Amino acid sequence: YCRNPDGEPRAWCYTTDPNKRWSLCDVPSCTPPTTTTTTTTTTTTSTTTTTTGTTVASTTTSTQLPTCNTPELTDLDVLDLRTVLKDANSNCDTALSKKKVLMIGIDGLRADVVGMTPLPHIARLKNMGTHSFWADVQSTASAVSGPGWASMFTGVEPSKHKVDGNGDLTDLASPTVFKAVKDAFDMKIAASVSWHPLVNDFIDNEDDTTLDDSFLASNDNTMAAKAKDWILSEAYDFIFVDFDGADAAGHSLGFDGYLESYQNRVVEIDALVGTLLDAVMETSAGEEWLIVLTSDHGGEGTSHSAYDKYNRKIPFIVASNSPRVDVGFMPLADPGSQMDVLPTIMYFLGGESAIPGGLDGQVFGFKEYTRAPPPPPPGSCIPDANNCGCASEKQADYRGNISVTASGKTCQAWSSQSPHSHDRTAANYPNSGLDANYCRNPDGEPSAWCYTTDSGTRFELCEVPTCDTA
């Protein structure tokens, strides 16, 4: 019978096949009790003898706060427990010593290739957390590696961290997530990278005592092999890896989700991601893991600096066995940003109080965290319907009470047909706010207007303020 006497990921047996020594069995896993909460009340009675010989009993009652069990990563990987995680009680307080982080950066990973290409190991991550295939890169510099990685590491725009390209990496002026984690939690941190400036010019240049180990790889295979060894050693709490193959393929052959050469390189990277996940599964018993995967930029043609969505949209995945992490996808209106990496990791490790101030990124994928609405794109209207009208809408959105024209003529009520008859009525334009005699724009005039009470002037534009832009 299938058994597990020695701590393998699940039940197994030796086989009767001389070419296959042993194999795991397909034994169903019990559903972990992720939704179970308990409240323990302890009552202690003590007796005290007074000086007169009277015995007095006193009772003290203490209540232990609810706790919950975090499912094992191996269970999430074997079974489809998305529903269990989604409904799980998020009031968990896992000890810091049991929390681990794996941060995966894939240079030049276009969003569409992840959405279209069979990538089984990235799909494993997607099914264990919150994902977005339409996340944003930073917005104040070109979509090149320097500002992209710097914003990912620091949680702020290039206008704050001061890295605008690939030639000023050592100008980094904001703390990295590695320094923040080391200072706040004194965790063991290691980084294995294929693009060496990530360690040399960013992390070590900031503080060469932040990393407990680092490896400057010559290719993605040796980079991933070193990271796998670190995971299996269980010596580190926070491991960062950087894959460079997709970016290299894009520059030489083209960034294109439909291009076979680019797809093949991403498939190879996915397989290496799988080796890291397998190592995590093998060593994660009793631990709560956060795995973050994203990119510094996308790409188009053989470059990625143009200001368009091929270059500035990237995948972003936050996976975990923590019941605090939601399961599903981010809404299109708030797809997340590479600047969310730092606050998300700090929140996982230490809660909201651990997040540094002044960040442009937000916590990504946690149930109990309410994200602020994303800022409007540069140049877009900041609406204030009661006081101004958006120029982009020709002030059709205005709902204030100005009721005179620019020349000072009093407006005719929209419900009135005197002195001017018309068909701009609330019945004909029900969504245009045609109330009383207020200035409105129901029909696409240059700005808000009204019919006038002057029989010699049928209508005039009004002097309604134009709303500011972002």
Helices and strands as residue ranges (DSSP letters): E 12-14, E 22-24, E 38-49, E 55-67, H 73-78, H 82-87, G 96-98, E 99-106, H 111-116, H 120-126, E 129-136, H 145-154, H 158-161, G 169-171, H 177-185, E 189-193, H 197-197, I 198-203, H 204-206, E 213-216, H 220-233, E 238-243, H 245-253, H 260-283, E 288-294, H 309-312, E 313-320, E 328-329, G 338-340, H 341-350, G 352-354, G 391-393, E 449-451, E 459-461
